[in-house]
Amino acid sequence: MADAELRGRSVKSLSRAESDFRIDIDLDEAERAAARVREWLMSLRQRHDLARFEYTRHVIIVPAGKTYSHPILTLGTRFAETEDHLLATYLHEQMHWYLWRLGGPDYDPVTPFFDELVRRYPKAPTRLPEGARNYEQTYIHLVVCWLELKAVSELIGWERAAALAETNYGYRWIYRTVIRDFDALEKLFVQHSILPMQPADAFLNMDGTPRKLNGRALPIIAASTAKAPRASKIDTKKAPATRKIKTGGGTKKKTSKAQTTPSRRGRRKAPGRGGTSRG
């Protein structure tokens, strides 16, 4: 009987404790952070000619959220400590949209020279914070970060733009490489029509809708037919693998070719579009 009475008292005490417990959600700080980013972005747009780099005209600000380009350019507050940081972050995501406009939803304009980037930088780190989030994103961001640096430097000067890039948390190796090899990469991008950088109004009407040329949608550039690079670690002394194939006249052997360096050549898709960005 004593045990039952004790349990009853415990339940009553717990009920009183739960009734006194309270959890509040205060979004004031989050709203202030989002408002600050919005005010800074509006101020930047007034001071600089950002319209030529705005390949999408729809921006969402998510306080404490992630920053990414697609499907809607979304700005968190993590990479917006100063107006310069916000400028670089914003233009970085707009450069993803620039590449998307150059190609389209089913074609990546980096594809024709992706293998050349692999040849030049075969040991590129493919994980944060030195590289990007994976193999393909690392090489894609050699282009995106170069375009970002180009755009930012036109607005605030090379020294400030390079200083921002060098102190970035993510993509450290990528930014160092872009700064060091800026001229060499520029020649490559000109060769493959990434440059000169087209202004946003070449792709968009005044209301932000995609523009058509002569009544037709912007053309899709054909994929490159360049040969894929050979992998440096292939042991050419080993005999090639064979497998048996059944035919109407019996069985014959077919020799399979050695695997080459992973390549995106000829793949008509755009894995570098959207997703979380900026490290």
N, C-alpha and C positions, 0 to 999 in steps of 0.2 A: 504493500500500500504506500509505503514511504517512497519507493521508486517511482510509482505512478505520479505521486504528488510532485516529486522533484522534476520529472519530465514535463509536467504541466507548467510549472513555474518557468522552466527553461524556454518553452514555447512562447509564453507570454513575454518574457524578457526579449526574446529574439524579435517578436512582432513589434514591440516598442522601439527596438533598435532600428528595424527596417523602416518604420514610419518616420523616424527622425533623420534617416539617411537621405541625402539629396545630391544629385548630379546636375550641374548646369553646363551649358555650352555657350561660350562667349566667342562670337565670330568677329568682334570688333577689330582685333589685330589683323585677321585675315582680310577683312574688308579694307582696312587702311593700306595693307601691302598691295592689294590688287588695285586700289585707287591710285597709289603712288606709281605703279607700273603704267597704268593708263595715262596719267598726267605726263609722265616722262616721255612716253611714246608720242603723245600728241605734241609735246614741246619739240621733240626731235624732228617730227614731220614739218613743223613750222620753220625750224632753223635750217633744215637740210632738204635737198631735193630727193626725198625718198621715193617719190612716186615712180621714178624710172626703174627702181629695183623691187617694186611691189607687184610680184607676179601672181599674188592672190590678195584680194581686198577684204578678206574676212578673217578676223583675229579674235580669239577667245583668251581671256586671262583667267587662269585657275590658280589662286593663291596656294602655295605649298604643293602644287601639282607638278607633273612632268611637262617638259617642253618638247614639242615635236611639230612636224610640218604638215602631215596628212592624217586624216582627210581635211581637217580644218587646222590652220596654223594656230597652235596653242602655246601660250607663254605661261610658264610658272613664275615663281619669284626667286628661285634659287640662283639664277644666272643674271640677276638684275640688281646687283649691289650698287652700281653707279649707272649714270646715263650712258657712259661709254660701253659698259658691259651689256646693257640692254640693247644698244645699237648693234653691237657685234652679234649678239644672240638672235636678234630679230632678222638681221640680214643673212645670217647663217641659214635660218629656216626658209627665208625667201629664195636662197640659192637652190635649195631642194626643189622648190616650185619652178625655178628657172629651167632646171634640167628636165623637169616633168613637162613643161611647155614646149621645150625643144623637141622632145620625143612624143610622149603621149602615154596613155595608161598601159599600153602593151609593148612599148619599145623604149629601151634605155639608150640614150645617145652616148653613154660611156662605153657601151659594149664594143664598138669597133676598135678602141684602143686600150681596153682593159688589160689585155695580154701584154701590151707594151709597158704598162705600169708595173705589172708583175715582173717583167724582165729587168726593169730599172731598179726595183726594190723587192728582190726575192725574199729577203729576210724581214720584211715589215712585220712588226708586232700586230697581232690580231685580237688583242684583248685590251680592255681599259686598264689603267688610264693612259698607256702609251699609244695604243691603237684604238680602233673602234670596237664594236661589240662582236664582230666576227670577221672572217676572211674578206668577204665581199664588201662589207661596210667600210673596212679599213681603206681599200683602194678607191671606193666611191668617194670617201671623204678627202682623199687627196685632191679631188676636183672641187668638191663643195667648199672645203676650207680655203683653197686657193681663191675661188670666186668671192668668198666672204672677205678675205684679206684685201682683195682688189677693190671691192665695193667700199669697205670701211676706210681704206687708205685714201680713196678719192674724196671722202667726206671730212676726215679729221687728220689726214696726213699719215705718212708711212710710219714714222717713229711711234706715234700713239697706237696705231693699229697693230704694229708688230709687237709692242709691249703687251697689249691685251692678249694677243695670241700666245705669246711665250709664257704668260702666267695662268693660262687656262688649266683647270683641273683635268679635263679629259682631252684625248687626242694629242697628247704631248709630243709624241714622235711625229705625228702627222703635221702639226703646226711647225715644228722645227724644220722638217723636210721642206715644207712649202716655202718657208722664209729663205732657206738656204738655196733651194733650186727654183726660185720664183721665175727667173727668165727662161730656164730650160723647159719648165712645165708650160709656160705661156706659149712657146713655140709649138709644143705638142698639141695644145688645145686649139690654137689657130689652125693647125693642119687638119684637125677633125671638126672644124666649124663650131666648136664651143664658143670660140672668140672670133671676132669681137662680140662682146656681150650685147645681146639685143635688149632694147628698152621694153618695159612692161607693155607700153601701148602698142607694140608690134604684135602682141598676142591678145590683148584685152580691149574691149570697147570701153567707153566711159562708164558704163554701169557695171563693169567688172565681168561681163560675160565674155566667153572666148570669141575672138575675132576670126572671121573667115576671109580668105584671100580670093578675090574674083568669084565670090559665091561658093567657094569650096573650103573645106576644112584645111588647116595647116598641114602640109605634106609630112609624111612619115619617111624618115631617112632610111635607106636600105642598110641592112647589117653588113659589116665588113666580111670579106672572104679571105682575110689574111690567115696564114697558117698559125696554129697554136704553138707556143714555145715548148721545147722539149724539157722534161724535168731533169734537173741537175743530178739527182740522186739515183737515176736509173742505172742498173748494172747491165751494160750492153753485152757482157760476156755470157750471161745466162741465156740458155736456150728459151725461145719464146714458148708460151703455153700453147698446148694444142687440145682440141676437143673433137670427139667423133660426131659426125653428122650422118644420119640415115638418108639415103637417096633411093631412087627406084632401082638402081643397079647395084646396090650394096651399101657399104659404109666407107666414107672417106674422111680424112683428117683435115681440119681447118686450123690454120695458125692465127692466133689472136695477136693483135699489135700491143706493144707495151703502153702502159698508161702514161699520159703526159701530165704536165702541170695542170691543176684544176683551172678551167677556163670558162668564161661566160660568152665566148665568141659564138655568135649565131643564135643565142638564146633571146627570144623576143619577149622578155619580161623585165620588170623593173623592181628588183628586190630592194634597191636603195631608196625607194620612195616611202616617205612616212616613217612611222615608228619613233621610238624615243631617241632624242638627239642630245647633243652637247655633253655627253658623259654622265 
